[in-house]
Amino acid sequence: MSKYGLFGKFTVTEGQRNTMVKILLEAAESMRDLSSCEHYQVSTSIDEPDCVYVYEIWSDVEAHQASLRLPSTQTLIQKAKPIITGMERIKTLETIGGKGISPI
């Protein structure tokens, strides 16, 4: 059985990328003790000044869905909403394994 992986892109209001990065890093920190979240990576692109990418690996899709209902996640979503101008799920992935990923 594979794990649930997501690769997404947030487009934000001009000049708000660093604010979005801070919000997403706060989200990553809030997942630190959540064993079902194995990987939460926040990245930016040199040629897209108003975009932030997130790569996540979860034990399963249900764990990811449950994380969206956490009070801490809901608070961060409300914080981010005013600056988000677009969201794109680039890929949903079946993560098989690799460095840092617990065995299936």
PECORGI-V98523 format. One record per backbone hydrogen bond with DSSP energy under -0.5 kcal/mol. CO is the residue of the C=O (numbers start at 1). NH is the residue of the N-H. Records with the same first field share a line. If there is no record, write none. Layout:
CO->NH / NH
//
This chain:
3->5 / 95
4->58
5->93
6->56
7->90 / 91
8->54
9->88
10->52
11->85 / 86
13->16
16->20
17->21
18->22
19->23
20->24
21->25
22->26
23->27
24->28
25->29
26->30
27->31
28->31
29->32
31->34
33->35
34->37
36->38 / 59
39->57
41->55
43->53
45->48
48->45 / 51
50->12
51->45
52->10
53->43
54->8
55->41
56->6
57->38 / 39
58->4
60->64
61->65
62->66
63->67
64->68
65->69
66->69
67->70
70->74
71->75
72->76
73->77
74->78
75->79
76->80
77->81
78->82
80->83 / 84
81->84
83->13
86->11
88->9 / 90
91->7
93->5 / 95
94->96
95->3
98->101
100->102
//
